[in-house]
């Protein structure tokens, strides 16, 4: 799955894949390892220690397939486990 094209993800069609390709994102792995130029590493904390609205960097293992949400804005959500907890949240805004 990690080497599958981004179009294998639900909600990513040909047009969106073209936009991602312009950023050199072709596979699921490319997407997971993409960090925007404004990316900033904050304090690294275990998931179990996170407090609402803290800006942190988490390290963990993705335990569910990412899904695309269109409620108020486009965002990709997934579940991540690590550091004694599980988090369900956005991995990146698109």
N, C-alpha and C positions, 0 to 999 in steps of 0.2 A: 504493500500500500504506500509506503514512504516514497517509492520511486514512480508511482502512478502520476499521470498528467493531472494538472489542476482541474481539468474538466471532469475528472472522476468524482469530484466533490459536488454534493448536492447544491444547486443554486449557482454554480459557475458554468456559464455557457460560453459559446465561442467569442462573443464580444468582450466579456469580462476577461477571458483568457488572453485575448489580444492586448488588453490594457496591462495585465500582469506581465505578459511577455516583453512589453516595452520597458519593464523594470527588471528584466532578466529572471523572471519567475516562471518556470515551466512545469515543475513537479511539486508534489506535496512537500517534499523535503526543502525545496527552494523557498516555499511559502513559510514554512516553520522557521527557517533560518534567516529570513529577511528582517532587517532592522532598519526602519526609516532613518534618514539623516538626523532627525530631531530626537532619535532614541537616546535615552540617558539611563545608565545603570544607577539605580538607587540602592539603598541598603538592602542586602540579601537577608530575607527572613524565612523561617519555616512557615508553611501554610497555616499551621495551628496557631501561630502568633500574630496573624494579620489582624489589623484593626480597620474598620470601615474608613475609606477615604485616604488611607496611608498610601504613599507612592513607594512601592518596593519592587524589587526584582525577585521572582521566585524560581526555584530550581525544583523540577519534579518530572514525573512521567505522565504523558498524555494517556488517559485511560478510556477515552471515548472518541469516536470519529467526530471531527469538527463539523459544525452545521452553520449555515448562513442564516442570519435573522434580518428581517426588513421592517421591524416595528417602527421605530422612530428614526433610525439610521441603519445603514448596513454595518453589521459586525459579525465576525466569525466567533462562535462560542465552542468551547470544549471543556471536558472535565480533566483536571490535573491532580495527581496525588504526589505527596512527598513531604518530608519533614513532619510527619505525625498528623497529617490532615488531608482533606480533599477539598478542592475548590471547583466551583462551576462558574466560569466567567469568560470574559472576552479575551481572546488571544491577540487580536488586532482589529482595528477599525479599518474599513475599506471605503 
